[in-house]
């Protein structure tokens, strides 16, 4: 796999905006104890819940490779996806900015009658672009879901190599999206590739690592597992070209068995990637991060948290996160500090010793102190917003404002997650001043976001 680096949009923009791009805000410098510009592997599962892997829960199967990764690295028990659905979290991950600010606060739909024309705008700067400008070779394998049109292809956002699909989900075997449209790409060209989706993602990742082992690389591995349609590696296709939705066989199969097989195949894939790093002797110079884009649907497990994908209960956005870097991140360690997907980009820039530009300020913070310095991040206020519901998190306190009914009546619910992790005891009436303070914080945040948010194009 020979990769030719092409100019990224930030390089083009720099020519036009030299005066602006000359100004930088420095991130915290990577410490002496942290590695010098390591290779980076960002692995994201899809719709995988907190309790869906053995080292965080008790599923009816085992995930030995992920368990070993956690045992040899650090577990984050209070890590959260920025969104409770797919596209928003991916926008936050790529940009280090709240998805509302990055212009993708909801799902980019496959249906042309909805918002298929939306995507990650060229004005946004991704970690792939920043790392590419700093000499890293970058690649993405798997699910994009940040724009269907070619102008939003991952190669337009800093990735030198892309193999995968741009929609929210595809048939694992036929690679058709839910509208019955072919969706498997090599860079910005439709390029059919036979095979089970999870296997292809792993195969292409391993091939890339082998061919770029002697240069700094950043690989974003975006698995489809365990998003629907529920198909094990030996199951038949469930979609046909030109037909919307899954064919009947998808509705009568053993979904629980398929879910188990899907998780096992992804776990095996992670094991194969890590084994490749070890065999090539680059494991000690490679940071591997693993997490999910949101909580599980009802078929999966978010235990012990309440709620599922699409909700702002903890189960909708608290997800497992593992950080692995032999000889650098102490084995068997645990971080209980609240953190989010927006923190990944600042962390990667910090390790690569890259300064963030003033053009698109980051909302996240670097996790380097947690990962490498045995320090705890300073307290901060975190926010979630989806549809008409929103959350403010301050330490152990969580204010959840949920709107229900035809009149969208607002229900204010205040929880102390340390004492009440199941979100069962509403303390809003007991602590009205705290509720008011957190409401004001959200109002200021959402107002400021609205003033600076990237805009999506109108429907064609």
CORTAKA-V176028 format. One record per backbone hydrogen bond with DSSP energy under -1.0 kcal/mol. NH is the residue of the N-H (numbers start at 0). CO is the residue of the C=O. If there is no record, write none. Layout:
NH,CO ; NH,CO
//
This chain:
11,7 ; 12,8 ; 13,9 ; 16,12 ; 20,16 ; 21,17 ; 22,19 ; 24,355 ; 36,350 ; 38,284 ; 39,216 ; 40,286 ; 41,218 ; 42,288 ; 43,220 ; 44,290 ; 45,224 ; 50,300 ; 51,48 ; 55,52 ; 56,52 ; 66,62 ; 67,63 ; 68,64 ; 69,65 ; 70,66 ; 71,67 ; 73,322 ; 74,332 ; 75,320 ; 76,334 ; 79,338 ; 80,316 ; 88,84 ; 89,85 ; 90,86 ; 91,87 ; 92,88 ; 93,89 ; 94,90 ; 95,91 ; 101,97 ; 103,98 ; 113,110 ; 117,114 ; 119,145 ; 123,120 ; 126,93 ; 129,125 ; 130,126 ; 131,127 ; 132,128 ; 134,131 ; 135,130 ; 136,215 ; 138,217 ; 139,160 ; 140,219 ; 141,162 ; 142,221 ; 143,164 ; 151,148 ; 152,149 ; 155,152 ; 156,153 ; 158,153 ; 160,137 ; 162,139 ; 163,184 ; 164,141 ; 170,175 ; 174,170 ; 176,180 ; 179,176 ; 182,174 ; 184,163 ; 185,188 ; 186,161 ; 188,185 ; 190,183 ; 196,171 ; 199,195 ; 200,196 ; 201,197 ; 202,198 ; 203,199 ; 204,200 ; 205,201 ; 206,202 ; 207,203 ; 208,204 ; 209,205 ; 210,206 ; 211,207 ; 214,211 ; 217,136 ; 218,39 ; 219,138 ; 220,41 ; 221,140 ; 222,43 ; 226,223 ; 234,231 ; 241,179 ; 242,239 ; 244,177 ; 246,237 ; 249,246 ; 250,247 ; 254,252 ; 257,253 ; 258,254 ; 259,255 ; 260,256 ; 261,257 ; 262,258 ; 263,259 ; 264,260 ; 265,261 ; 266,262 ; 267,263 ; 268,264 ; 269,265 ; 270,266 ; 271,267 ; 272,268 ; 273,269 ; 274,270 ; 275,271 ; 276,272 ; 277,273 ; 278,274 ; 279,275 ; 280,277 ; 281,276 ; 284,281 ; 285,282 ; 286,38 ; 287,323 ; 288,40 ; 289,321 ; 290,42 ; 292,44 ; 294,315 ; 299,296 ; 304,301 ; 308,295 ; 309,83 ; 310,307 ; 314,305 ; 315,312 ; 316,313 ; 317,313 ; 318,78 ; 321,289 ; 322,73 ; 323,287 ; 327,324 ; 328,324 ; 332,72 ; 334,74 ; 338,77 ; 340,79 ; 342,339 ; 343,340 ; 346,342 ; 347,343 ; 348,344 ; 349,345 ; 350,346 ; 351,347 ; 352,349 ; 353,348 ; 355,24 ; 357,22 ; 362,95 ; 363,95 ; 370,366 ; 371,367 ; 372,368 ; 374,368 ; 381,392 ; 383,390 ; 385,388 ; 388,385 ; 389,400 ; 390,383 ; 391,398 ; 392,381 ; 393,396 ; 396,393 ; 397,414 ; 398,391 ; 399,412 ; 400,389 ; 401,410 ; 403,408 ; 407,404 ; 408,403 ; 410,401 ; 412,399 ; 414,397 ; 416,395 ; 419,415 ; 422,419 ; 426,413 ; 430,426 ; 434,430 ; 435,431 ; 436,432 ; 437,433 ; 438,434 ; 439,435 ; 440,436 ; 441,437 ; 442,438 ; 443,439 ; 444,440 ; 445,441 ; 446,442 ; 447,443 ; 448,444 ; 449,445 ; 450,446 ; 451,447 ; 452,448 ; 453,100
//
